[in-house]
Amino acid sequence: MDMACRIVELRNKEVICIKDGTRLGCVCDVEIDTCCGKVLNIVVFGKPRCWGLLGREDDIIIDWNCIEVIGDDTILVSFMPPRPHRKKRGGFFAKLLK
């Protein structure tokens, strides 16, 4: 059964990773190859840093082939975004333990 979906309907669907159940965010944009009229990727806004005061993390770009299911409210994907590396801080307690 073939089902049609408009790009505007994709925009606010929640994207969930089926590998670990994490919520990646909502679709904010779609990348299209204008030469062949094919959808290449969906884009999810990066998570806000410090309640949005310090901007956002990088956007998550998910290849169209990673989409498993498009439901009424959610999109299930088999995609794991790279985890940001946290810097070790040499704070006050780290200096005490030396």
TORPA-4810 file (N, C-alpha, C, O; in nm, 3 decimals):
<nodes>
NODE_1_0.084_-0.118_0.000_0.000_0.000_0.000_0.088_0.124_0.000_0.171_0.141_0.089_M
NODE_2_0.072_0.209_-0.098_0.151_0.330_-0.111_0.077_0.445_-0.044_-0.042_0.466_-0.068_D
NODE_3_0.148_0.520_0.038_0.084_0.630_0.111_0.157_0.759_0.078_0.280_0.764_0.080_M
NODE_4_0.082_0.864_0.049_0.140_0.993_0.018_0.144_1.079_0.144_0.057_1.069_0.231_A
NODE_5_0.245_1.164_0.153_0.260_1.254_0.266_0.317_1.386_0.214_0.411_1.386_0.134_C
NODE_6_0.261_1.495_0.256_0.310_1.626_0.214_0.425_1.670_0.305_0.431_1.631_0.421_R
NODE_7_0.514_1.751_0.251_0.628_1.799_0.330_0.581_1.879_0.450_0.638_1.868_0.559_I
NODE_8_0.479_1.956_0.433_0.427_2.036_0.543_0.375_1.948_0.657_0.377_1.989_0.773_V
NODE_9_0.330_1.827_0.626_0.285_1.734_0.729_0.402_1.672_0.805_0.385_1.629_0.919_E
NODE_10_0.519_1.666_0.743_0.638_1.611_0.810_0.695_1.708_0.912_0.761_1.666_1.007_L
NODE_11_0.671_1.836_0.893_0.742_1.939_0.966_0.743_1.924_1.117_0.850_1.938_1.177_R
NODE_12_0.636_1.896_1.181_0.636_1.892_1.326_0.622_1.752_1.384_0.586_1.736_1.500_N
NODE_13_0.650_1.652_1.303_0.645_1.515_1.356_0.768_1.490_1.443_0.879_1.534_1.413_K
NODE_14_0.746_1.418_1.550_0.854_1.384_1.642_0.936_1.269_1.584_0.879_1.173_1.533_E
NODE_15_1.068_1.279_1.592_1.158_1.176_1.538_1.216_1.096_1.654_1.274_1.153_1.747_V
NODE_16_1.199_0.964_1.648_1.245_0.875_1.755_1.335_0.768_1.697_1.304_0.709_1.594_I
NODE_17_1.447_0.745_1.763_1.542_0.641_1.723_1.493_0.506_1.775_1.469_0.491_1.895_C
NODE_18_1.477_0.410_1.685_1.427_0.279_1.729_1.535_0.194_1.794_1.505_0.092_1.857_I
NODE_19_1.662_0.233_1.779_1.770_0.154_1.838_1.775_0.165_1.989_1.803_0.067_2.058_K
NODE_20_1.747_0.286_2.041_1.751_0.303_2.187_1.632_0.381_2.242_1.625_0.405_2.363_D
NODE_21_1.540_0.420_2.157_1.419_0.488_2.201_1.433_0.636_2.232_1.341_0.697_2.286_G
NODE_22_1.548_0.694_2.200_1.567_0.835_2.231_1.487_0.924_2.136_1.467_0.892_2.019_T
NODE_23_1.441_1.035_2.192_1.370_1.135_2.115_1.474_1.230_2.056_1.547_1.296_2.130_R
NODE_24_1.481_1.237_1.924_1.580_1.322_1.859_1.531_1.464_1.841_1.611_1.556_1.828_L
NODE_25_1.400_1.483_1.839_1.343_1.616_1.819_1.235_1.611_1.713_1.187_1.503_1.677_G
NODE_26_1.199_1.727_1.662_1.096_1.736_1.558_1.159_1.777_1.426_1.259_1.849_1.423_C
NODE_27_1.099_1.732_1.318_1.148_1.767_1.185_1.131_1.918_1.165_1.022_1.972_1.186_V
NODE_28_1.238_1.984_1.125_1.230_2.128_1.099_1.250_2.160_0.952_1.212_2.269_0.907_C
NODE_29_1.308_2.068_0.877_1.336_2.095_0.737_1.353_1.964_0.661_1.369_1.858_0.721_D
NODE_30_1.350_1.973_0.529_1.367_1.858_0.441_1.462_1.900_0.330_1.449_2.009_0.274_V
NODE_31_1.558_1.814_0.297_1.649_1.841_0.185_1.604_1.761_0.065_1.579_1.640_0.074_E
NODE_32_1.593_1.829_-0.049_1.542_1.769_-0.171_1.643_1.786_-0.283_1.703_1.893_-0.297_I
NODE_33_1.663_1.682_-0.363_1.743_1.691_-0.486_1.650_1.746_-0.593_1.560_1.677_-0.641_D
NODE_34_1.672_1.871_-0.631_1.581_1.937_-0.725_1.597_1.886_-0.868_1.508_1.906_-0.950_T
NODE_35_1.707_1.820_-0.897_1.726_1.767_-1.033_1.634_1.648_-1.060_1.575_1.637_-1.167_C
NODE_36_1.624_1.559_-0.961_1.542_1.439_-0.982_1.415_1.439_-0.898_1.334_1.346_-0.908_C
NODE_37_1.394_1.541_-0.814_1.273_1.550_-0.734_1.264_1.446_-0.625_1.155_1.396_-0.596_G
NODE_38_1.376_1.413_-0.564_1.381_1.309_-0.462_1.417_1.370_-0.327_1.505_1.456_-0.318_K
NODE_39_1.348_1.324_-0.220_1.381_1.369_-0.085_1.507_1.295_-0.041_1.514_1.172_-0.046_V
NODE_40_1.607_1.371_0.002_1.735_1.313_0.043_1.744_1.294_0.194_1.782_1.187_0.242_L
NODE_41_1.709_1.396_0.270_1.727_1.395_0.415_1.614_1.469_0.483_1.546_1.553_0.424_N
NODE_42_1.595_1.436_0.612_1.515_1.521_0.698_1.611_1.583_0.799_1.712_1.523_0.835_I
NODE_43_1.578_1.703_0.843_1.665_1.776_0.935_1.588_1.799_1.065_1.473_1.842_1.064_V
NODE_44_1.655_1.769_1.176_1.599_1.790_1.310_1.686_1.895_1.378_1.809_1.884_1.378_V
NODE_45_1.622_1.996_1.438_1.698_2.097_1.511_1.784_2.032_1.618_1.741_1.935_1.681_F
NODE_46_1.905_2.085_1.639_1.988_2.039_1.749_1.926_2.079_1.882_1.847_2.173_1.889_G
NODE_47_1.960_2.006_1.987_1.903_2.034_2.119_1.955_2.168_2.171_2.071_2.203_2.148_K
NODE_48_1.870_2.242_2.243_1.914_2.371_2.299_2.018_2.351_2.409_2.011_2.255_2.486_P
NODE_49_2.113_2.443_2.414_2.214_2.440_2.521_2.177_2.545_2.625_2.150_2.661_2.591_R
NODE_50_2.175_2.506_2.749_2.144_2.596_2.861_2.012_2.669_2.835_2.007_2.792_2.835_C
NODE_51_1.906_2.591_2.812_1.770_2.639_2.788_1.762_2.734_2.668_1.675_2.820_2.662_W
NODE_52_1.852_2.716_2.572_1.850_2.797_2.451_1.928_2.927_2.462_1.942_2.999_2.363_G
NODE_53_1.979_2.959_2.581_2.054_3.085_2.597_2.188_3.080_2.527_2.239_3.183_2.483_L
NODE_54_2.246_2.961_2.515_2.377_2.947_2.451_2.366_2.886_2.312_2.460_2.825_2.262_L
NODE_55_2.250_2.903_2.250_2.230_2.849_2.116_2.189_2.703_2.118_2.134_2.653_2.216_G
NODE_56_2.217_2.637_2.008_2.179_2.497_1.992_2.300_2.414_1.952_2.399_2.466_1.902_R
NODE_57_2.288_2.283_1.975_2.387_2.190_1.921_2.366_2.183_1.770_2.270_2.240_1.718_E
NODE_58_2.454_2.115_1.699_2.441_2.102_1.554_2.311_2.030_1.519_2.265_1.943_1.593_D
NODE_59_2.252_2.070_1.405_2.132_2.002_1.358_2.164_1.857_1.325_2.277_1.824_1.289_D
NODE_60_2.063_1.771_1.337_2.078_1.630_1.305_2.022_1.607_1.166_1.904_1.635_1.141_I
NODE_61_2.104_1.557_1.076_2.062_1.530_0.938_2.048_1.379_0.923_2.144_1.304_0.940_I
NODE_62_1.926_1.336_0.891_1.895_1.193_0.883_1.865_1.157_0.739_1.776_1.215_0.677_I
NODE_63_1.939_1.061_0.687_1.919_1.015_0.550_1.781_0.953_0.534_1.732_0.885_0.624_D
NODE_64_1.718_0.978_0.422_1.583_0.927_0.397_1.577_0.775_0.408_1.474_0.721_0.449_W
NODE_65_1.685_0.706_0.373_1.689_0.560_0.379_1.688_0.507_0.523_1.662_0.389_0.544_N
NODE_66_1.717_0.592_0.621_1.717_0.551_0.762_1.577_0.554_0.822_1.557_0.506_0.934_C
NODE_67_1.480_0.609_0.751_1.344_0.617_0.803_1.279_0.480_0.790_1.275_0.421_0.682_I
NODE_68_1.227_0.430_0.903_1.161_0.300_0.906_1.010_0.315_0.890_0.949_0.245_0.809_E
NODE_69_0.950_0.406_0.967_0.805_0.422_0.967_0.771_0.570_0.981_0.832_0.641_1.062_V
NODE_70_0.675_0.617_0.902_0.621_0.751_0.920_0.477_0.734_0.967_0.391_0.689_0.892_I
NODE_71_0.453_0.769_1.092_0.319_0.757_1.150_0.246_0.890_1.150_0.292_0.987_1.090_G
NODE_72_0.133_0.893_1.218_0.054_1.016_1.225_0.126_1.126_1.301_0.120_1.242_1.261_D
NODE_73_0.194_1.092_1.411_0.260_1.191_1.495_0.411_1.175_1.504_0.481_1.268_1.541_D
NODE_74_0.461_1.057_1.469_0.604_1.030_1.487_0.666_0.968_1.363_0.599_0.910_1.277_T
NODE_75_0.798_0.981_1.357_0.879_0.916_1.253_0.981_0.831_1.326_1.058_0.881_1.408_I
NODE_76_0.982_0.702_1.297_1.078_0.611_1.358_1.195_0.592_1.264_1.177_0.561_1.147_L
NODE_77_1.317_0.612_1.317_1.437_0.603_1.234_1.537_0.508_1.296_1.541_0.491_1.418_V
NODE_78_1.618_0.446_1.213_1.727_0.361_1.261_1.857_0.439_1.240_1.938_0.406_1.152_S
NODE_79_1.874_0.540_1.320_1.984_0.634_1.306_2.032_0.674_1.444_1.952_0.711_1.530_F
NODE_80_2.162_0.665_1.467_2.219_0.708_1.594_2.306_0.831_1.568_2.410_0.820_1.502_M
NODE_81_2.268_0.946_1.620_2.351_1.064_1.600_2.481_1.051_1.678_2.484_0.986_1.783_P
NODE_82_2.587_1.111_1.629_2.713_1.104_1.704_2.700_1.178_1.837_2.643_1.286_1.844_P
NODE_83_2.752_1.117_1.941_2.746_1.179_2.074_2.854_1.286_2.084_2.969_1.262_2.045_R
NODE_84_2.819_1.404_2.135_2.922_1.507_2.151_3.020_1.467_2.261_2.982_1.411_2.363_P
NODE_85_3.146_1.497_2.237_3.249_1.466_2.336_3.252_1.578_2.440_3.261_1.696_2.406_H
NODE_86_3.244_1.539_2.564_3.248_1.636_2.673_3.393_1.654_2.718_3.467_1.557_2.732_R
NODE_87_3.430_1.777_2.739_3.564_1.804_2.788_3.568_1.777_2.938_3.475_1.810_3.012_K
NODE_88_3.678_1.717_2.981_3.697_1.699_3.124_3.738_1.833_3.181_3.824_1.903_3.127_K
NODE_89_3.675_1.867_3.289_3.706_1.995_3.351_3.794_1.971_3.473_3.768_1.880_3.553_R
NODE_90_3.892_2.049_3.486_3.980_2.040_3.602_3.934_2.137_3.709_4.007_2.229_3.745_G
NODE_91_3.814_2.117_3.759_3.755_2.207_3.857_3.817_2.192_3.994_3.918_2.124_4.012_G
NODE_92_3.754_2.255_4.087_3.802_2.261_4.224_3.819_2.122_4.284_3.923_2.093_4.343_F
NODE_93_3.716_2.035_4.270_3.722_1.902_4.330_3.826_1.814_4.261_3.885_1.728_4.326_F
NODE_94_3.848_1.832_4.133_3.951_1.754_4.064_4.088_1.787_4.118_4.174_1.700_4.129_A
NODE_95_4.110_1.913_4.151_4.239_1.955_4.206_4.258_1.900_4.347_4.371_1.869_4.387_K
NODE_96_4.150_1.889_4.423_4.159_1.836_4.559_4.196_1.689_4.560_4.266_1.642_4.650_L
NODE_97_4.151_1.615_4.458_4.174_1.472_4.453_4.314_1.436_4.407_4.356_1.321_4.419_L
NODE_98_4.387_1.532_4.354_4.524_1.503_4.304_4.619_1.479_4.416_4.737_1.454_4.392_K
</nodes>
